[in-house]
Amino acid sequence: MNLDELRKEIIKLDMSLLELLKKRKKIVEKIADYKIENKLPVRDESRERKLFDLITDKCHELNLDEKHVKRLYEEIIKESCRLQNRLLNEKK
């Protein structure tokens, strides 16, 4: 493969990642509705710790840089919390 072909493959992967983030966002919205109905807090630190444990294990399995992936997930979780807080405030 030449450089252009490799870059096209990267673009395809990046577009797939965006689609997955969109799907994740829709699930986060459903979670926010559930939390609102059941008066649960937005943050669930126990669940986040479990998620990071899973991420750590998967990074080791896939030979990925754990610190880098964790930073990405920290941002994903922050955005999920922002979205849930916004939805919570809209429904008050």
N, C-alpha and C positions, 0 to 999 in steps of 0.2 A: 504494500500500500504506500502511496505517496502522501505527502503532508496534507494536501487538500482532502483526500479521502479520510485520513485519520481525523481531521478536524470536523468533517461531516459526521463521523461516528460520535465524536464528542458532543456535537450539537444535538444529535438524536437522543443521546443519554441525558443531556441537560433538559431537553423538552420532556422526557419521561419523568425526570425528577420533579419538574414543575407540575405535571399532571398528578403525581403522587401527593405533592404538597396541597394541591387543590382538594383531592379526596380526603386528605387528613383534616383540612379546614372544615369540610362539611361534617365530619365526625365530631370535631371539636365543638361545632355549633350545637349538635345534638346533645353532647355532654353538658354544655352550658345550660341548655333547656332543662335537662335532668337535674342539674345542681340547683337551678333556680326553683324548680318545683319542690325539691326536697330540702331546700335551705342548707345546702352544703357549701363549704368554702371553695373558692376557685383553686387554690393551691392544695395539693396533696403531696406533702414532702415524702411520705413513705412510698407512695407510688412512683415518684420521681427517682428515689434511690433505687428502687427495683428496676426501673427502666435503665438507669445508668449501669447497674450491674449487668443487665442483659447486653447492653451496648458494649461494655468492656469485654465480655465473653465473646461476642460476635466479632469484635475487632481483632481479638487474638486469633480466632478461628480463620478470619479472612486476611490476616497479616496487614491490617490497617493501622495507621497511627492513631492510637487511642485518644491522645490529647486533642488532636485535630478534630476527630469525629465528635468528641464530647463538646467541644466549643460550638460546633454546628448545632448539636442538639440543644445546647443551652439557649441558643438563639431561637430555635424552633419552639421550645417550651415557653420562652418569654413571649413570643408572638401569640401562642395559644392562650396564655394567661391574659394578655392584653385584649384579645378577641372576647374571651369569656367575660372579662370585667366590663367591656363595652356593652355586650349583650345584657349583662346583669343590670347595668345602669339604665339601659333603654327600657327595660321591662319594669322598672320601679314605678 
